[in-house]
Amino acid sequence: MFFKRSKVTSGMLRGISGDFDLESIMILNLDGLHINEVGSVEECTGLEHLILSNNDLSNLIPLSSLTNLTSLNLSNNNISSLEGLQTLENLETLNLSGNFIENTNSLYCLTGLPKLKHLLLQCTAQKRVNPVCQEALYQDEILLMFQNLESLDGNILYGACKELNQLVDELDSILIDNPPKQIKILLGSCQDLIDGTKQNIKPLFTTII
């Protein structure tokens, strides 16, 4: 069966949510509707939970107005750029699995999100991955980039991550004032913590939308 690609209209949103006032919608599920433009979703400024999985989205800039979002599911789309998400200051959970994010550089715009705790870039059980997940040091780089992560790809991260971040901050503060030998020792401690973090993760059994 052929499905025409669609743009989200205000009428569609009112019909799905049952709310006449778009700004009052707090939860919205637009999974699998063959959407290629978010359209009127950007008017739903009260949204806290948004599901846009299994669509044909590539442009996320219109989502920049949704600053009340705490969870966002963008899995299985055509996303390669995350431009637009850097304004979502209340975002805690982000599912990007099954897209076309090429490398960790594409993720830097998310590093300023102060509340981001749960990040999914791959879901191997459902064969949803991103090219970035194939990089040799993928997990190491993500742990260094995101200071407050509590889970990555469905795995809970333990306290070693916080210790690692403290060491990185300490390294930044002594780069100028300390000799290379001491810096080398600190870098070794960072690597030990990275290795320990990899060995001390367990599956996250709660569903992250």
Stockholm file with secondary structure:
# STOCKHOLM 1.0

chainA/1-209         MFFKRSKVTSGMLRGISGDFDLESIMILNLDGLHINEVGSVEECTGLEHLILSNNDLSNLIPLSSLTNLTSLNLSNNNISSLEGLQTLENLETLNLSGNFIENTNSLYCLTGLPKLKHLLLQCTAQKRVNPVCQEALYQDEILLMFQNLESLDGNILYGACKELNQLVDELDSILIDNPPKQIKILLGSCQDLIDGTKQNIKPLFTTII
#=GR chainA/1-209 SS CCCCCEECCHHHHHHHHCCSSGGGCCEEECTTSCEEECGGGGGCTTCSEEECCSSCCCCCGGGGGCTTCSEEECCSSCCCCCTTGGGCTTCCEEECCSSCCCSGGGGGGGTTCTTCCEEESCBGGGTBCCGGGGSTTHHHHHHHHCTTCSEETTEEECTHHHHHHHHHHHHHHHTTTSCHHHHHHHHHHHHHHHHHHHHSEEECCSCCC
#=GC SS_cons         CCCCCEECCHHHHHHHHCCSSGGGCCEEECTTSCEEECGGGGGCTTCSEEECCSSCCCCCGGGGGCTTCSEEECCSSCCCCCTTGGGCTTCCEEECCSSCCCSGGGGGGGTTCTTCCEEESCBGGGTBCCGGGGSTTHHHHHHHHCTTCSEETTEEECTHHHHHHHHHHHHHHHTTTSCHHHHHHHHHHHHHHHHHHHHSEEECCSCCC
//
